[in-house]
């Protein structure tokens, strides 16, 4: 049996300047270091929860 994990491509489209500290930490935990950077992550419940928390700063695409 093959377990295929869905992936999401996330791009940071807004700055974290003047955002609460917990949002800054969430963006860093997702792997972002600069604006307009994209990362690919497995769509686990933990990652999806982090994306939901800072969704106003991100653009999300299913892969």
SVG drawing of the C-alpha trace seen along z (x, -y; Angstrom):
<svg xmlns="http://www.w3.org/2000/svg" viewBox="-7 -47 23 49">
<polyline fill="none" stroke="black" stroke-width="0.4" points="0.0,0.0 1.4,-3.4 0.7,-6.3 0.8,-9.5 0.9,-12.6 -0.6,-15.7 1.7,-18.7 1.0,-22.4 3.1,-25.2 3.1,-28.3 4.3,-31.7 4.8,-34.6 3.2,-37.6 3.0,-40.1 5.6,-41.3 5.7,-40.2 6.7,-43.7 4.3,-45.0 2.7,-41.5 2.3,-39.8 5.3,-37.7 3.3,-34.4 2.6,-35.1 6.3,-35.9 7.3,-32.6 4.8,-30.7 6.1,-32.2 9.7,-31.3 8.6,-27.7 7.1,-27.2 10.6,-27.9 10.3,-31.4 13.2,-33.8 12.2,-36.5 9.3,-38.0 8.0,-36.3 9.8,-33.1 8.0,-29.8 8.3,-26.5 6.7,-23.1 5.3,-21.2 3.4,-18.0 -0.3,-18.8 -0.3,-17.4 -2.8,-18.7 0.0,-20.5 1.2,-22.4 -2.4,-23.2 -3.1,-24.6 0.0,-26.8 -1.1,-28.0 -4.6,-28.8 -3.1,-30.9 -1.2,-33.2 -3.3,-32.7 -3.6,-36.5 0.2,-36.7 0.4,-33.7 -0.7,-32.4 -1.4,-28.7 -1.5,-26.3 -2.2,-22.6 0.3,-20.5"/>
</svg>
